[in-house]
Protein backbone atom coordinates (compact mmCIF):
# COMPACT_ATOMS: atom_id res chain seq x y z
CA UNK A 1 0.00 0.00 0.00
CA UNK A 2 1.44 3.37 -1.04
CA UNK A 3 1.46 6.14 1.53
CA UNK A 4 -1.07 8.86 0.65
CA UNK A 5 0.50 12.05 -0.70
CA UNK A 6 -0.80 14.16 2.17
CA UNK A 7 0.92 11.89 4.66
CA UNK A 8 4.42 12.53 3.39
CA UNK A 9 4.21 15.93 1.69
CA UNK A 10 6.80 17.66 3.94
CA UNK A 11 8.92 14.83 5.19
CA UNK A 12 12.15 13.69 3.59
CA UNK A 13 13.27 14.35 0.03
CA UNK A 14 15.05 16.92 -2.11
CA UNK A 15 14.14 20.50 -1.43
CA UNK A 16 13.18 19.99 2.23
CA UNK A 17 13.47 23.26 4.12
CA UNK A 18 15.74 23.53 7.14
CA UNK A 19 14.02 22.98 10.51
CA UNK A 20 15.08 23.90 14.03
CA UNK A 21 16.58 21.03 16.13
CA UNK A 22 13.40 20.30 18.10
CA UNK A 23 11.28 20.07 14.98
CA UNK A 24 13.93 17.96 13.26
CA UNK A 25 13.62 15.38 16.06
CA UNK A 26 9.83 15.47 15.80
CA UNK A 27 9.92 15.02 12.02
CA UNK A 28 12.39 12.15 12.26
CA UNK A 29 10.22 10.35 14.82
CA UNK A 30 7.09 10.99 12.80
CA UNK A 31 8.79 9.81 9.64
CA UNK A 32 9.97 6.65 11.37
CA UNK A 33 6.43 5.87 12.50
CA UNK A 34 5.04 6.43 9.00
CA UNK A 35 7.82 4.34 7.47
CA UNK A 36 6.97 1.48 9.85
CA UNK A 37 3.25 1.63 9.00
CA UNK A 38 3.65 2.34 5.29
CA UNK A 39 7.14 1.46 3.99
CA UNK A 40 8.62 4.08 1.65
CA UNK A 41 8.16 3.57 -2.07
CA UNK A 42 9.77 5.25 -5.06
CA UNK A 43 8.04 8.45 -6.16
CA UNK A 44 7.29 7.06 -9.61
CA UNK A 45 6.99 3.28 -9.12
CA UNK A 46 6.31 0.69 -6.40
CA UNK A 47 9.95 -0.21 -5.73
CA UNK A 48 10.98 0.18 -2.08
CA UNK A 49 13.42 2.98 -1.17
CA UNK A 50 15.25 3.93 2.01
CA UNK A 51 13.57 7.32 2.44
CA UNK A 52 10.17 8.57 1.40
CA UNK A 53 10.28 11.32 -1.22
CA UNK A 54 13.11 9.75 -3.22
CA UNK A 55 13.49 7.69 -6.37
CA UNK A 56 14.70 4.15 -6.77
CA UNK A 57 17.94 3.60 -8.69
CA UNK A 58 16.11 2.45 -11.83
CA UNK A 59 13.85 5.53 -12.05
CA UNK A 60 16.75 7.84 -11.21
CA UNK A 61 18.77 6.40 -14.12
CA UNK A 62 15.85 7.17 -16.44
CA UNK A 63 16.05 10.88 -15.61
CA UNK A 64 18.40 13.05 -17.63
CA UNK A 65 19.70 16.03 -15.68
CA UNK A 66 20.14 18.97 -18.00
CA UNK A 67 23.84 19.75 -17.98
CA UNK A 68 26.06 21.49 -20.58
CA UNK A 69 26.17 21.71 -23.49
CA UNK A 70 23.02 23.83 -23.80
CA UNK A 71 22.16 27.25 -25.18
CA UNK A 72 23.67 30.04 -23.07
CA UNK A 73 20.42 31.98 -23.31
CA UNK A 74 17.31 29.77 -23.59
CA UNK A 75 18.87 26.60 -22.12
CA UNK A 76 17.76 24.29 -24.91
CA UNK A 77 19.97 21.17 -24.85
CA UNK A 78 22.58 20.49 -27.50
CA UNK A 79 23.60 17.01 -28.56
CA UNK A 80 27.20 18.20 -28.64
CA UNK A 81 29.09 21.46 -28.12
CA UNK A 82 29.52 21.91 -31.87
CA UNK A 83 25.84 22.83 -32.17
CA UNK A 84 26.45 26.08 -30.29
CA UNK A 85 26.87 29.21 -32.35
CA UNK A 86 28.65 32.46 -31.43
CA UNK A 87 28.33 33.23 -27.74
CA UNK A 88 27.14 29.67 -27.08
CA UNK A 89 23.70 30.42 -28.53
CA UNK A 90 21.29 28.15 -30.38
CA UNK A 91 20.11 29.08 -33.89
CA UNK A 92 16.79 30.46 -32.59
CA UNK A 93 18.47 32.80 -30.08
CA UNK A 94 21.00 33.91 -32.68
CA UNK A 95 18.14 34.84 -34.98
CA UNK A 96 16.21 36.69 -32.24
CA UNK A 97 17.26 36.78 -28.63
CA UNK A 98 14.38 36.41 -26.13
CA UNK A 99 13.41 39.33 -23.89
CA UNK A 100 14.17 37.33 -20.73
CA UNK A 101 17.83 37.18 -19.69
CA UNK A 102 18.43 33.44 -19.37
CA UNK A 103 16.36 30.28 -18.96
CA UNK A 104 17.42 27.06 -17.27
CA UNK A 105 15.79 23.73 -16.43
CA UNK A 106 16.52 20.75 -14.20
CA UNK A 107 15.68 17.91 -16.60
CA UNK A 108 15.52 17.11 -20.26
CA UNK A 109 11.84 16.50 -21.03
CA UNK A 110 11.73 12.85 -22.03
CA UNK A 111 10.10 9.63 -20.86
CA UNK A 112 11.88 9.70 -17.50
CA UNK A 113 10.89 13.29 -16.74
CA UNK A 114 7.30 12.64 -17.81
CA UNK A 115 6.99 9.99 -15.11
CA UNK A 116 7.46 12.78 -12.58
CA UNK A 117 5.82 15.71 -14.32
CA UNK A 118 2.63 14.22 -15.74
CA UNK A 119 1.35 12.90 -12.38
CA UNK A 120 2.37 16.20 -10.77
CA UNK A 121 0.49 18.20 -13.39
CA UNK A 122 -2.58 16.06 -14.02
CA UNK A 123 -2.98 13.50 -11.23
CA UNK A 124 -2.95 15.53 -8.00
CA UNK A 125 0.61 14.46 -7.08
CA UNK A 126 1.30 17.80 -5.43
CA UNK A 127 3.79 16.07 -3.11
CA UNK A 128 6.22 16.01 -6.05
CA UNK A 129 6.66 19.81 -5.91
CA UNK A 130 9.41 19.67 -3.27
CA UNK A 131 11.34 17.00 -5.19
CA UNK A 132 11.18 18.93 -8.44
CA UNK A 133 11.97 22.28 -6.81
CA UNK A 134 15.04 20.82 -5.12
CA UNK A 135 16.43 19.70 -8.45
CA UNK A 136 15.56 23.04 -10.05
CA UNK A 137 17.52 24.84 -7.32
CA UNK A 138 20.45 22.49 -7.94
CA UNK A 139 20.34 23.19 -11.68
CA UNK A 140 20.39 26.99 -11.39
CA UNK A 141 21.64 28.18 -7.99
CA UNK A 142 22.84 31.46 -9.52
CA UNK A 143 19.38 32.31 -10.86
CA UNK A 144 17.80 31.65 -7.49
CA UNK A 145 20.49 33.57 -5.61
CA UNK A 146 20.20 36.74 -7.70
CA UNK A 147 16.39 36.82 -7.85
CA UNK A 148 14.63 39.55 -5.90
CA UNK A 149 11.37 37.63 -6.01
CA UNK A 150 9.77 34.59 -7.65
CA UNK A 151 6.52 34.28 -9.58
CA UNK A 152 4.82 31.40 -11.43
CA UNK A 153 3.42 31.27 -14.93
CA UNK A 154 -0.33 31.59 -14.25
CA UNK A 155 -3.24 29.43 -15.32
CA UNK A 156 -6.43 30.97 -16.65
CA UNK A 157 -9.04 30.94 -13.89
CA UNK A 158 -11.20 28.41 -15.73
CA UNK A 159 -8.35 25.93 -15.99
CA UNK A 160 -7.41 26.59 -12.37
CA UNK A 161 -10.96 25.76 -11.27
CA UNK A 162 -10.94 22.49 -13.22
CA UNK A 163 -7.41 21.46 -12.13
CA UNK A 164 -7.73 22.85 -8.56
CA UNK A 165 -4.08 23.95 -8.36
CA UNK A 166 -1.43 25.67 -10.46
CA UNK A 167 1.58 23.37 -10.69
CA UNK A 168 3.89 26.29 -11.49
CA UNK A 169 2.73 28.08 -8.33
CA UNK A 170 3.54 24.99 -6.23
CA UNK A 171 7.04 24.90 -7.73
CA UNK A 172 7.49 28.63 -7.22
CA UNK A 173 6.50 28.41 -3.56
CA UNK A 174 8.78 25.44 -2.92
CA UNK A 175 11.70 27.22 -4.62
CA UNK A 176 11.05 30.39 -2.65
CA UNK A 177 11.22 28.44 0.59
CA UNK A 178 14.35 26.64 -0.60
CA UNK A 179 16.13 29.91 -1.44
CA UNK A 180 14.46 31.98 1.29
CA UNK A 181 13.16 34.40 -1.30
CA UNK A 182 9.85 36.30 -1.47
CA UNK A 183 7.31 35.12 -4.01
CA UNK A 184 4.01 36.41 -5.35
CA UNK A 185 1.77 33.51 -6.45
CA UNK A 186 -0.70 35.79 -8.25
CA UNK A 187 1.73 38.35 -9.65
CA UNK A 188 0.66 37.53 -13.22
CA UNK A 189 -2.76 36.73 -14.61
CA UNK A 190 -3.94 35.34 -17.93
CA UNK A 191 -6.11 37.93 -19.61
CA UNK A 192 -7.75 35.30 -21.81
CA UNK A 193 -7.80 31.51 -22.11
CA UNK A 194 -5.33 30.04 -24.57
CA UNK A 195 -5.61 26.66 -26.31
CA UNK A 196 -3.22 23.81 -25.65
CA UNK A 197 0.12 24.52 -27.32
CA UNK A 198 1.30 20.91 -27.34
CA UNK A 199 1.43 20.12 -31.05
CA UNK A 200 1.83 23.63 -32.42
CA UNK A 201 4.92 25.18 -33.97
CA UNK A 202 6.98 27.95 -32.39
CA UNK A 203 5.49 30.75 -34.52
CA UNK A 204 1.91 29.68 -33.81
CA UNK A 205 2.66 29.34 -30.09
CA UNK A 206 4.02 32.89 -29.97
CA UNK A 207 0.96 34.26 -31.76
CA UNK A 208 -1.49 32.45 -29.45
CA UNK A 209 0.06 33.77 -26.23
CA UNK A 210 0.87 37.29 -27.44
CA UNK A 211 -0.65 39.76 -24.99
CA UNK A 212 -2.24 36.96 -22.95
CA UNK A 213 -0.56 37.93 -19.66
CA UNK A 214 -0.67 41.00 -17.45
CA UNK A 215 0.77 42.04 -14.10
CA UNK A 216 -1.83 42.62 -11.42
CA UNK A 217 -2.14 46.34 -10.68
CA UNK A 218 -1.67 45.84 -6.95
CA UNK A 219 1.70 44.15 -7.52
CA UNK A 220 3.31 46.71 -9.82
CA UNK A 221 5.00 48.58 -7.00
CA UNK A 222 6.50 45.30 -5.72
CA UNK A 223 8.30 44.49 -8.96
CA UNK A 224 9.54 47.96 -9.92
CA UNK A 225 13.30 47.65 -10.43
CA UNK A 226 13.30 43.99 -9.32
CA UNK A 227 14.85 40.94 -10.93
CA UNK A 228 12.06 38.38 -11.22
CA UNK A 229 12.58 34.63 -11.47
CA UNK A 230 9.70 33.23 -13.52
CA UNK A 231 8.89 29.60 -12.72
CA UNK A 232 7.16 26.96 -14.88
CA UNK A 233 6.94 23.18 -15.04
CA UNK A 234 7.81 22.53 -18.70
CA UNK A 235 9.40 24.92 -21.19
CA UNK A 236 8.90 24.01 -24.86
CA UNK A 237 9.45 26.75 -27.42
CA UNK A 238 9.64 29.45 -24.75
CA UNK A 239 6.68 31.41 -26.17
CA UNK A 240 4.71 31.36 -22.92
CA UNK A 241 7.55 32.46 -20.65
CA UNK A 242 8.57 35.16 -23.12
CA UNK A 243 5.03 36.56 -23.17
CA UNK A 244 5.11 36.58 -19.36
CA UNK A 245 8.53 38.24 -19.35
CA UNK A 246 7.29 40.94 -21.71
CA UNK A 247 4.44 41.73 -19.30
CA UNK A 248 6.82 41.85 -16.32
CA UNK A 249 9.33 44.11 -18.07
CA UNK A 250 6.56 46.43 -19.28
CA UNK A 251 5.36 46.71 -15.66
CA UNK A 252 8.79 47.85 -14.46
CA UNK A 253 10.80 44.71 -13.69
CA UNK A 254 14.54 45.28 -14.14
CA UNK A 255 15.17 41.81 -15.59
CA UNK A 256 13.53 38.39 -15.86
CA UNK A 257 15.12 34.95 -15.62
CA UNK A 258 13.27 31.69 -16.21
CA UNK A 259 13.55 28.39 -14.35
CA UNK A 260 11.60 25.30 -15.39
CA UNK A 261 11.48 21.75 -14.12
CA UNK A 262 12.08 20.37 -17.63
CA UNK A 263 13.10 21.64 -21.07
CA UNK A 264 11.81 20.16 -24.30
CA UNK A 265 14.62 19.67 -26.88
CA UNK A 266 14.41 21.57 -30.16
CA UNK A 267 13.68 18.94 -32.85
CA UNK A 268 15.82 20.94 -35.29
CA UNK A 269 18.86 20.15 -33.12
CA UNK A 270 18.11 16.49 -32.64
CA UNK A 271 19.65 15.28 -35.90
CA UNK A 272 23.14 15.45 -34.47
CA UNK A 273 24.40 18.07 -36.95
CA UNK A 274 25.86 21.41 -35.83
C-alpha beads as a LAMMPS data file, in Angstrom:
LAMMPS data file: protein, C-alpha beads

274 atoms
273 bonds

1 atom types
1 bond types

-500.0 500.0 xlo xhi
-500.0 500.0 ylo yhi
-500.0 500.0 zlo zhi

Masses

1 110.0

Atoms # bond

1 1 1 0.000 0.000 0.000
2 1 1 1.436 3.373 -1.043
3 1 1 1.456 6.143 1.534
4 1 1 -1.065 8.864 0.649
5 1 1 0.504 12.050 -0.704
6 1 1 -0.803 14.156 2.171
7 1 1 0.921 11.888 4.662
8 1 1 4.417 12.534 3.394
9 1 1 4.207 15.930 1.692
10 1 1 6.796 17.657 3.940
11 1 1 8.916 14.825 5.189
12 1 1 12.152 13.687 3.585
13 1 1 13.270 14.351 0.035
14 1 1 15.047 16.918 -2.114
15 1 1 14.145 20.496 -1.434
16 1 1 13.179 19.993 2.227
17 1 1 13.468 23.258 4.118
18 1 1 15.742 23.525 7.143
19 1 1 14.019 22.977 10.507
20 1 1 15.077 23.903 14.027
21 1 1 16.579 21.033 16.126
22 1 1 13.398 20.298 18.098
23 1 1 11.277 20.075 14.975
24 1 1 13.933 17.961 13.256
25 1 1 13.622 15.382 16.057
26 1 1 9.826 15.470 15.805
27 1 1 9.925 15.021 12.025
28 1 1 12.392 12.146 12.260
29 1 1 10.223 10.355 14.818
30 1 1 7.086 10.995 12.804
31 1 1 8.792 9.814 9.639
32 1 1 9.974 6.650 11.366
33 1 1 6.426 5.868 12.495
34 1 1 5.043 6.432 9.000
35 1 1 7.815 4.335 7.475
36 1 1 6.972 1.477 9.847
37 1 1 3.255 1.634 9.002
38 1 1 3.652 2.338 5.289
39 1 1 7.142 1.458 3.994
40 1 1 8.624 4.085 1.647
41 1 1 8.158 3.572 -2.071
42 1 1 9.769 5.253 -5.061
43 1 1 8.044 8.451 -6.158
44 1 1 7.287 7.057 -9.609
45 1 1 6.992 3.281 -9.123
46 1 1 6.309 0.688 -6.404
47 1 1 9.949 -0.206 -5.727
48 1 1 10.983 0.180 -2.077
49 1 1 13.419 2.978 -1.171
50 1 1 15.247 3.929 2.013
51 1 1 13.573 7.321 2.436
52 1 1 10.169 8.572 1.401
53 1 1 10.277 11.322 -1.216
54 1 1 13.108 9.753 -3.217
55 1 1 13.490 7.695 -6.373
56 1 1 14.697 4.149 -6.770
57 1 1 17.939 3.601 -8.691
58 1 1 16.109 2.453 -11.829
59 1 1 13.850 5.530 -12.046
60 1 1 16.748 7.835 -11.211
61 1 1 18.773 6.399 -14.115
62 1 1 15.852 7.172 -16.440
63 1 1 16.051 10.875 -15.607
64 1 1 18.404 13.052 -17.628
65 1 1 19.704 16.030 -15.676
66 1 1 20.135 18.971 -17.996
67 1 1 23.845 19.748 -17.981
68 1 1 26.061 21.488 -20.579
69 1 1 26.167 21.713 -23.485
70 1 1 23.025 23.828 -23.797
71 1 1 22.157 27.254 -25.180
72 1 1 23.671 30.035 -23.073
73 1 1 20.415 31.981 -23.315
74 1 1 17.312 29.768 -23.587
75 1 1 18.868 26.604 -22.118
76 1 1 17.762 24.288 -24.915
77 1 1 19.966 21.172 -24.848
78 1 1 22.579 20.492 -27.499
79 1 1 23.601 17.014 -28.562
80 1 1 27.201 18.202 -28.642
81 1 1 29.092 21.456 -28.124
82 1 1 29.523 21.905 -31.874
83 1 1 25.841 22.829 -32.171
84 1 1 26.449 26.080 -30.285
85 1 1 26.868 29.214 -32.355
86 1 1 28.649 32.459 -31.431
87 1 1 28.333 33.227 -27.739
88 1 1 27.142 29.672 -27.078
89 1 1 23.703 30.420 -28.529
90 1 1 21.294 28.147 -30.376
91 1 1 20.115 29.085 -33.889
92 1 1 16.795 30.455 -32.593
93 1 1 18.472 32.797 -30.081
94 1 1 21.001 33.908 -32.683
95 1 1 18.139 34.844 -34.979
96 1 1 16.214 36.692 -32.243
97 1 1 17.260 36.776 -28.625
98 1 1 14.379 36.414 -26.134
99 1 1 13.410 39.327 -23.888
100 1 1 14.173 37.333 -20.733
101 1 1 17.828 37.183 -19.689
102 1 1 18.435 33.441 -19.375
103 1 1 16.356 30.282 -18.964
104 1 1 17.422 27.060 -17.275
105 1 1 15.791 23.731 -16.428
106 1 1 16.524 20.751 -14.197
107 1 1 15.680 17.914 -16.602
108 1 1 15.523 17.110 -20.261
109 1 1 11.841 16.498 -21.033
110 1 1 11.730 12.849 -22.027
111 1 1 10.097 9.627 -20.858
112 1 1 11.879 9.703 -17.505
113 1 1 10.889 13.293 -16.738
114 1 1 7.303 12.641 -17.812
115 1 1 6.990 9.991 -15.107
116 1 1 7.465 12.781 -12.576
117 1 1 5.820 15.710 -14.317
118 1 1 2.632 14.223 -15.737
119 1 1 1.355 12.903 -12.378
120 1 1 2.371 16.199 -10.770
121 1 1 0.492 18.197 -13.394
122 1 1 -2.584 16.060 -14.022
123 1 1 -2.979 13.498 -11.232
124 1 1 -2.948 15.530 -8.001
125 1 1 0.612 14.461 -7.084
126 1 1 1.299 17.798 -5.425
127 1 1 3.790 16.072 -3.106
128 1 1 6.223 16.014 -6.047
129 1 1 6.660 19.811 -5.911
130 1 1 9.407 19.670 -3.267
131 1 1 11.336 17.000 -5.187
132 1 1 11.179 18.934 -8.443
133 1 1 11.973 22.281 -6.812
134 1 1 15.045 20.818 -5.118
135 1 1 16.430 19.702 -8.451
136 1 1 15.563 23.040 -10.054
137 1 1 17.517 24.837 -7.324
138 1 1 20.453 22.489 -7.938
139 1 1 20.342 23.188 -11.677
140 1 1 20.393 26.989 -11.391
141 1 1 21.642 28.178 -7.991
142 1 1 22.845 31.459 -9.520
143 1 1 19.385 32.313 -10.861
144 1 1 17.801 31.651 -7.495
145 1 1 20.492 33.572 -5.609
146 1 1 20.204 36.737 -7.702
147 1 1 16.390 36.818 -7.848
148 1 1 14.630 39.550 -5.898
149 1 1 11.371 37.626 -6.013
150 1 1 9.771 34.589 -7.653
151 1 1 6.521 34.282 -9.581
152 1 1 4.822 31.404 -11.430
153 1 1 3.421 31.265 -14.930
154 1 1 -0.331 31.593 -14.248
155 1 1 -3.236 29.431 -15.322
156 1 1 -6.432 30.967 -16.653
157 1 1 -9.040 30.936 -13.889
158 1 1 -11.203 28.412 -15.734
159 1 1 -8.354 25.931 -15.989
160 1 1 -7.405 26.590 -12.372
161 1 1 -10.958 25.762 -11.271
162 1 1 -10.938 22.489 -13.219
163 1 1 -7.413 21.462 -12.134
164 1 1 -7.730 22.855 -8.559
165 1 1 -4.083 23.947 -8.362
166 1 1 -1.431 25.668 -10.461
167 1 1 1.578 23.367 -10.689
168 1 1 3.891 26.291 -11.491
169 1 1 2.735 28.077 -8.326
170 1 1 3.540 24.994 -6.233
171 1 1 7.045 24.903 -7.728
172 1 1 7.488 28.629 -7.222
173 1 1 6.501 28.410 -3.562
174 1 1 8.780 25.436 -2.916
175 1 1 11.696 27.220 -4.625
176 1 1 11.046 30.394 -2.649
177 1 1 11.222 28.441 0.594
178 1 1 14.352 26.644 -0.598
179 1 1 16.134 29.908 -1.439
180 1 1 14.460 31.981 1.295
181 1 1 13.163 34.402 -1.298
182 1 1 9.851 36.304 -1.471
183 1 1 7.308 35.123 -4.014
184 1 1 4.007 36.409 -5.350
185 1 1 1.773 33.511 -6.451
186 1 1 -0.702 35.785 -8.246
187 1 1 1.726 38.347 -9.654
188 1 1 0.661 37.534 -13.221
189 1 1 -2.756 36.731 -14.608
190 1 1 -3.937 35.343 -17.930
191 1 1 -6.107 37.927 -19.613
192 1 1 -7.748 35.304 -21.805
193 1 1 -7.804 31.514 -22.108
194 1 1 -5.326 30.043 -24.568
195 1 1 -5.613 26.659 -26.308
196 1 1 -3.220 23.812 -25.651
197 1 1 0.116 24.519 -27.317
198 1 1 1.296 20.911 -27.337
199 1 1 1.428 20.117 -31.049
200 1 1 1.835 23.634 -32.415
201 1 1 4.921 25.179 -33.967
202 1 1 6.985 27.953 -32.392
203 1 1 5.494 30.751 -34.522
204 1 1 1.909 29.681 -33.808
205 1 1 2.660 29.345 -30.094
206 1 1 4.018 32.886 -29.967
207 1 1 0.955 34.255 -31.755
208 1 1 -1.486 32.454 -29.454
209 1 1 0.065 33.771 -26.229
210 1 1 0.873 37.290 -27.438
211 1 1 -0.653 39.763 -24.988
212 1 1 -2.243 36.961 -22.955
213 1 1 -0.563 37.933 -19.660
214 1 1 -0.672 41.002 -17.449
215 1 1 0.770 42.045 -14.100
216 1 1 -1.834 42.619 -11.416
217 1 1 -2.136 46.337 -10.684
218 1 1 -1.671 45.844 -6.950
219 1 1 1.703 44.151 -7.522
220 1 1 3.312 46.710 -9.824
221 1 1 5.002 48.579 -6.998
222 1 1 6.496 45.301 -5.715
223 1 1 8.301 44.490 -8.961
224 1 1 9.541 47.959 -9.925
225 1 1 13.303 47.645 -10.430
226 1 1 13.301 43.989 -9.321
227 1 1 14.850 40.941 -10.926
228 1 1 12.055 38.378 -11.225
229 1 1 12.585 34.625 -11.467
230 1 1 9.705 33.231 -13.516
231 1 1 8.887 29.596 -12.722
232 1 1 7.156 26.961 -14.880
233 1 1 6.937 23.180 -15.037
234 1 1 7.814 22.526 -18.699
235 1 1 9.399 24.918 -21.194
236 1 1 8.897 24.006 -24.857
237 1 1 9.453 26.754 -27.423
238 1 1 9.638 29.448 -24.752
239 1 1 6.681 31.412 -26.168
240 1 1 4.706 31.361 -22.916
241 1 1 7.548 32.460 -20.646
242 1 1 8.568 35.156 -23.120
243 1 1 5.029 36.561 -23.172
244 1 1 5.109 36.577 -19.355
245 1 1 8.530 38.240 -19.350
246 1 1 7.286 40.943 -21.715
247 1 1 4.444 41.733 -19.304
248 1 1 6.825 41.845 -16.321
249 1 1 9.326 44.112 -18.071
250 1 1 6.559 46.427 -19.279
251 1 1 5.363 46.706 -15.662
252 1 1 8.790 47.846 -14.458
253 1 1 10.801 44.711 -13.692
254 1 1 14.541 45.279 -14.137
255 1 1 15.166 41.805 -15.595
256 1 1 13.527 38.389 -15.857
257 1 1 15.124 34.950 -15.623
258 1 1 13.273 31.688 -16.212
259 1 1 13.555 28.393 -14.352
260 1 1 11.601 25.296 -15.389
261 1 1 11.482 21.748 -14.120
262 1 1 12.078 20.374 -17.630
263 1 1 13.100 21.644 -21.067
264 1 1 11.814 20.160 -24.303
265 1 1 14.624 19.673 -26.878
266 1 1 14.415 21.565 -30.158
267 1 1 13.675 18.941 -32.846
268 1 1 15.817 20.943 -35.286
269 1 1 18.862 20.155 -33.116
270 1 1 18.111 16.487 -32.639
271 1 1 19.654 15.284 -35.896
272 1 1 23.143 15.446 -34.466
273 1 1 24.399 18.071 -36.949
274 1 1 25.856 21.408 -35.826

Bonds

1 1 1 2
2 1 2 3
3 1 3 4
4 1 4 5
5 1 5 6
6 1 6 7
7 1 7 8
8 1 8 9
9 1 9 10
10 1 10 11
11 1 11 12
12 1 12 13
13 1 13 14
14 1 14 15
15 1 15 16
16 1 16 17
17 1 17 18
18 1 18 19
19 1 19 20
20 1 20 21
21 1 21 22
22 1 22 23
23 1 23 24
24 1 24 25
25 1 25 26
26 1 26 27
27 1 27 28
28 1 28 29
29 1 29 30
30 1 30 31
31 1 31 32
32 1 32 33
33 1 33 34
34 1 34 35
35 1 35 36
36 1 36 37
37 1 37 38
38 1 38 39
39 1 39 40
40 1 40 41
41 1 41 42
42 1 42 43
43 1 43 44
44 1 44 45
45 1 45 46
46 1 46 47
47 1 47 48
48 1 48 49
49 1 49 50
50 1 50 51
51 1 51 52
52 1 52 53
53 1 53 54
54 1 54 55
55 1 55 56
56 1 56 57
57 1 57 58
58 1 58 59
59 1 59 60
60 1 60 61
61 1 61 62
62 1 62 63
63 1 63 64
64 1 64 65
65 1 65 66
66 1 66 67
67 1 67 68
68 1 68 69
69 1 69 70
70 1 70 71
71 1 71 72
72 1 72 73
73 1 73 74
74 1 74 75
75 1 75 76
76 1 76 77
77 1 77 78
78 1 78 79
79 1 79 80
80 1 80 81
81 1 81 82
82 1 82 83
83 1 83 84
84 1 84 85
85 1 85 86
86 1 86 87
87 1 87 88
88 1 88 89
89 1 89 90
90 1 90 91
91 1 91 92
92 1 92 93
93 1 93 94
94 1 94 95
95 1 95 96
96 1 96 97
97 1 97 98
98 1 98 99
99 1 99 100
100 1 100 101
101 1 101 102
102 1 102 103
103 1 103 104
104 1 104 105
105 1 105 106
106 1 106 107
107 1 107 108
108 1 108 109
109 1 109 110
110 1 110 111
111 1 111 112
112 1 112 113
113 1 113 114
114 1 114 115
115 1 115 116
116 1 116 117
117 1 117 118
118 1 118 119
119 1 119 120
120 1 120 121
121 1 121 122
122 1 122 123
123 1 123 124
124 1 124 125
125 1 125 126
126 1 126 127
127 1 127 128
128 1 128 129
129 1 129 130
130 1 130 131
131 1 131 132
132 1 132 133
133 1 133 134
134 1 134 135
135 1 135 136
136 1 136 137
137 1 137 138
138 1 138 139
139 1 139 140
140 1 140 141
141 1 141 142
142 1 142 143
143 1 143 144
144 1 144 145
145 1 145 146
146 1 146 147
147 1 147 148
148 1 148 149
149 1 149 150
150 1 150 151
151 1 151 152
152 1 152 153
153 1 153 154
154 1 154 155
155 1 155 156
156 1 156 157
157 1 157 158
158 1 158 159
159 1 159 160
160 1 160 161
161 1 161 162
162 1 162 163
163 1 163 164
164 1 164 165
165 1 165 166
166 1 166 167
167 1 167 168
168 1 168 169
169 1 169 170
170 1 170 171
171 1 171 172
172 1 172 173
173 1 173 174
174 1 174 175
175 1 175 176
176 1 176 177
177 1 177 178
178 1 178 179
179 1 179 180
180 1 180 181
181 1 181 182
182 1 182 183
183 1 183 184
184 1 184 185
185 1 185 186
186 1 186 187
187 1 187 188
188 1 188 189
189 1 189 190
190 1 190 191
191 1 191 192
192 1 192 193
193 1 193 194
194 1 194 195
195 1 195 196
196 1 196 197
197 1 197 198
198 1 198 199
199 1 199 200
200 1 200 201
201 1 201 202
202 1 202 203
203 1 203 204
204 1 204 205
205 1 205 206
206 1 206 207
207 1 207 208
208 1 208 209
209 1 209 210
210 1 210 211
211 1 211 212
212 1 212 213
213 1 213 214
214 1 214 215
215 1 215 216
216 1 216 217
217 1 217 218
218 1 218 219
219 1 219 220
220 1 220 221
221 1 221 222
222 1 222 223
223 1 223 224
224 1 224 225
225 1 225 226
226 1 226 227
227 1 227 228
228 1 228 229
229 1 229 230
230 1 230 231
231 1 231 232
232 1 232 233
233 1 233 234
234 1 234 235
235 1 235 236
236 1 236 237
237 1 237 238
238 1 238 239
239 1 239 240
240 1 240 241
241 1 241 242
242 1 242 243
243 1 243 244
244 1 244 245
245 1 245 246
246 1 246 247
247 1 247 248
248 1 248 249
249 1 249 250
250 1 250 251
251 1 251 252
252 1 252 253
253 1 253 254
254 1 254 255
255 1 255 256
256 1 256 257
257 1 257 258
258 1 258 259
259 1 259 260
260 1 260 261
261 1 261 262
262 1 262 263
263 1 263 264
264 1 264 265
265 1 265 266
266 1 266 267
267 1 267 268
268 1 268 269
269 1 269 270
270 1 270 271
271 1 271 272
272 1 272 273
273 1 273 274
